[in-house]
């Protein structure tokens, strides 16, 4: 049995996630085993949180959150600067 690279795609099923899934699948090679995981499943969401997933779609390769997918998610300070929590005059 040959070794496989484990590619996990964390998805919420939205059109953006579907596009990412298609892109990953189109670029995967025979050594890549691609698994799509539904973030609506609490067990999947718990695993994603442990891996550092803060937004979807997110890609994990061989147990490591891809650099392009880390550090994402809402930044409360940026949102406040854009007006979140600031009453309109």
Protein Blocks (a to p, Z undefined) as FASTA:
>chain_A
ZZddddddddehiaklmmmmmmmmmmpcfklccddddfkbmklmmmmmmnopabdcddde
ehiacfklgoiajdfklmmmnogopacZZ
